[in-house]
Amino acid sequence: MQNGSNKKAIVVGATSGIGKAVVAELSKLGWEIGIAGRRQGLLQEIQRKNLQVVATEQIDINADNAGEKLTKLIGKTGGMDLYFHSSGIGFQNPGLDLEKELATVSTNALGFTRMVNTAFHYFEAHPERRGHIAVISSIARTKGLGAAPAYSSSKRFVSHYVECLCQLCHIKGLKHICITDIRPGFVATPLLADGGHYPLQLPVDKVAHTIVRSLLRRRSIVTIDWRYRLLVFFWRMVPRWLWVRMKIQSK
């Protein structure tokens, strides 16, 4: 992945939060971008304001035809060098509301798999491109969080899935494909607008800048930022018997 107007990116989940900010960062580098999301009006608004956005496609990643629509968007964009997946939801759900749990799993695990699978097959079939798949997981993938069971579990799934794809690339000899697992801490986006108290929130623009800089270096794992890298280091040292007794919540 490198600077230049010849490079093409697809950003899914581009209408808000990290996805929207990454579109802005890639645009500064001259990338041609195809964007996708559920809200057609917002997609069109972003395209009107950004000449580097050359194509849009309304995609609900939970729909059975989402993969087909992604393939259509790749065609409209004129190919793809980077697939960036920023589509996800999350709730603090200590009451275990089943609808919220299932919606989170559906979007963050099933929908995610549907889209990344399509992107992987595209790059596998196009060895002439230095394909790059980048996904947003979370530091929440480190340990199970009692206040957000489906969210932390689904992010663990995301992280493990792309790790498996990395190994699959080696099994198949697909040296042209790079896969990046991006693990941010709390980012100041609409996802956190649920009334909870989230410390150490990161500005979304700075997070996007760090992400794109890391992608240019084709890094495989990116934890944002140094404070969260330190936090995760200590989280991993906590034994399970002690972890499950800790009352971790942000409300």
Protein Blocks (a to p, Z undefined) as FASTA:
>chain_A
ZZdjkbccddehilgcjllmmmmmmmmnopacddddfblmlmmmmmmmmmklmbdcdddf
kbmklmmmmmmmmmmnopafbdcdfbdcddddfkopaklmmmmmmmmmmmmmmmmmmmmm
mmmmmmmbccddddddbfklmpccfklmmlmmmmmmmmmmmmmmmmmmmmnopakbccdd
ddddddddfklmnopacehiacfklmmmmmmmmmmnopabdcddfklmmmmmmmmmpcfk
lmmmpccdfZZ
